Amino acid sequence: MQSEIEKLDLKFEPSMKILTRVLKVILEKNHIGKTSLSVESNINYVKLLKYLKWMKEKQLVEFIDNSGKPCVTLSQKGREFSAIVSLM
């Protein structure tokens, strides 16, 4: 069974502004659900799923199970990328 993220056909280039907002929220929360991430980063849920798919393909995020709730967290590579982006 494919997850809702894997079903998306990605042919877009992410905006650094939006990507930075997503990274900032995940970094601050350590791990967060997709709906909460959408609300806290002020990004449409469907658009967020596209970003998460792109980030997963680039190995910037990981999906974990937090007490039965699927959550997003930054990988080590994502933390390093986030540090570089924050310097811009």
N, C-alpha and C positions, 0 to 999 in steps of 0.2 A: 504494500500500500504506500503510495507516494504521499509525502507531506505536502501541505499547501505551498510551501516554499519551493519544493522541487518541481511542482507543476508549472511554475511560471517560466515563460519563454523570455529569456533576458537578452535584449539587444539594445542596451542603453549604456551611456557613460554617466557615472555618478557625479553629482554636483559635490564639490569639496565642501561647500557650506553645509549641505544637508549631512554629508558623511561625518563632518566634524561634530555636528549636533548629536548624532547617533552615538559616536564614539565617546563623547563627553558623558552622556547619560549612562551608558554601560559602565564606563570607568568609575563614575561616582557611586553607582549602585552595586558594583561587583557582578551581580547577576540580576536579571530582570525578565519578566514575561513580555511577550511580543506586544500585547495590548497595552500594558503599562508603558512600554518603551515608545509606542506610537503616541500616546497621550503626552508623556513627559518631554518628548523631543518635538512635539507639535507637527507630526508628519502623518499624512493619510496612511491608514493601515496597509492598503494594497501597495502603495509606493514603498512603504517600509519593508514589506516582504521582498520586493525587488532588490532593495539595498542589502538586506540580510543574505539573500541568495548570492549576490555578487561578493559580499564580504566572506561568506562561507567558502566560495570557490577560491578566493585569495588567501584562505586559511587565517583570516583575521578574527573570526568568531567561532565559538563552539556552542553546541546546544547540549544542555545538561538537564538532568531530572532533579528538581529540588523538592523533595517530599511529595512526589507525584505530580508536580507542576513543571511543565517544560519551560526552561529559561534560556536566555542568551547570556553568554559571558565572553570576554575577550580572551583570545589565545595569547600565548607569549608573543607571537608575531604581531598580533593586534595591539598589544600594549606598547611594543616598540614603535609600531606605525603611529599610534596615538601620540606618543611623545614627540615624534618628528613633526606631525601635523600641527601640534600645539605651538611649535616654534615659528610657524608661518604667520 
